[in-house]
Amino acid sequence: MMWCYIYRSTKKENCYLYMEQENDFSHIPEKIMAIFGTPAFVMKVLLDGKRRIVVGTSQEIEEKIKTDGFFLQMLKEDDFKV
């Protein structure tokens, strides 16, 4: 279980970065940041398994953040179908 900060891309629609440290983009590769644009803060969220996440589970996202320093979520139109 961990708190993470979610940022929205200003260049790519439905693209979000999840990070453990607020405003610390040092772990994000330059190529990703160039495509992502200026991050816009969305929210701070607790990855405790109770919140439904469209892509992956809280545990998978937490593991990715601990391994890579971030989790990149890129949603497709199909992710919005009910």
Rosetta blueprint (number, residue, H / E / L):
1 M L
2 M E
3 W E
4 C E
5 Y E
6 I E
7 Y E
8 R E
9 S L
10 T L
11 K L
12 K L
13 E L
14 N L
15 C E
16 Y E
17 L E
18 Y E
19 M E
20 E L
21 Q L
22 E L
23 N L
24 D L
25 F L
26 S L
27 H L
28 I L
29 P L
30 E H
31 K H
32 I H
33 M H
34 A H
35 I H
36 F H
37 G L
38 T L
39 P L
40 A E
41 F E
42 V E
43 M E
44 K E
45 V E
46 L E
47 L E
48 D L
49 G L
50 K L
51 R L
52 R L
53 I L
54 V L
55 V L
56 G L
57 T L
58 S H
59 Q H
60 E H
61 I H
62 E H
63 E H
64 K H
65 I H
66 K H
67 T H
68 D H
69 G L
70 F L
71 F E
72 L E
73 Q E
74 M E
75 L L
76 K L
77 E H
78 D H
79 D H
80 F H
81 K L
82 V L
